[in-house]
Amino acid sequence: MSLLDLERDSEELEQTLKKQLELVKNDSDVFLKIAGIALVSGLATYSAYRLTRGKSAPKKLKKKSRKRKGYSFVSNIRQRLFWMAMDYGKKLFIQKMGEKMQAAGEKE
């Protein structure tokens, strides 16, 4: 490659980088607007709930039951199987994503 080819490639890369930065700025503006709307609506909902939550009704006291839950062999096994399945699913997910990333890297 000659010096002229390298300069042309560097100019093309700079142009694509500028375009990508412009796209990121535009996308971040959209995400900030959405996040702001979500925050404001959440605060408005919370304040409306706090204002209208029925202060006129007397508070009812509930007695807490002092019933103890006994040890359950089945629930312990169920929990262990659940977390084993989650770990297995996570490994499969990571493996599939790695394969997709490698395939995308080979295409470029």
N, C-alpha and C positions, 0 to 999 in steps of 0.2 A: 504494500500500500504506500502510496506517495503522501507527501505532506498535504497536498491539496485534498485528497480523499479524507484524511484524518480531520482536517479543519471542517469539511462539509459535514462529516458525521457528528462532530462536536456541536456544530450549529443546530443540526436536527435534534440532537439530544437535549440541548438547551431549550429549544422550542417546545418539545414534548413535555419537558419538565415544567415550563411555564404554564402550559395548558392544564397539566395535571394539578398544579397548585391552584389555578383558578377554579377548577372543578371542586377541589377540596374546600376552598373558601365558600363557594356557593352552597355546597352540601352542608357545611358546618352552620351556615346561616339558617338553613331550613331546620336543622336539628335543634338549634338554639331557640328558634321560634316555637317549635313544637314543645320543647321542654318547658319554656316559659308559660305557654298556654296550659300545660298539664299542671304546673306548679300553682298557677293562679286559680285554676278551677278546683284543685284540691284544697287550697286554703279557703276558698269561698264555700265549698261544701262543708268543710270542718267548722267554719264559723257559723254557718246556718244551722248546723246540727247542734252546736253549743248553745245557740240562742233559743232554739225551739225544742229542746229535748224534754219537755214536759215537767217543769219544775213544780207545777201545781199538784201533781200526783204524789202521795206520800210514799216514802221509800219503804219497801218491804224487806224485812230482814229474813234472810234464809239461814237455816241452821245447816252447818256443814256436817255431813255424815262422817262419823269416825270409823267407818268400816274400812278395814285394811284389806288390801288386795293380796291374795296369796300368791305364792310362786307358781308359775305356770310353765311346765316343760315345753308345751306346744308353742306358746308365744315366743319363748326364747329361741327355739329352732326356726320359727317363722321369721324372726328378725334376722337371724344369721343367714338364712337362705336369701332373704331380700337383699342384704348387703353384698352377698356373694354374687347374686345376679346383677346388681348394679355395677360391681367391679368388672365383671365379665363383659357387660354391655359397653362400659367405658373403654375397655381394651379394644373391643371390636370397632367402636367408633373411631378411636385414634388410628387404628390400623387402616380403616377405609379412607380416612381423611389423608393419611400419609400417601396412600396409593394414588388418590386423586391429585394430590400436589405434585407427585412425581410425574404423573401422566401430563399434567399441565406444563411442567417444566420441560418435558421432552418435546412437546408441541412447539414451544418457543424456540 
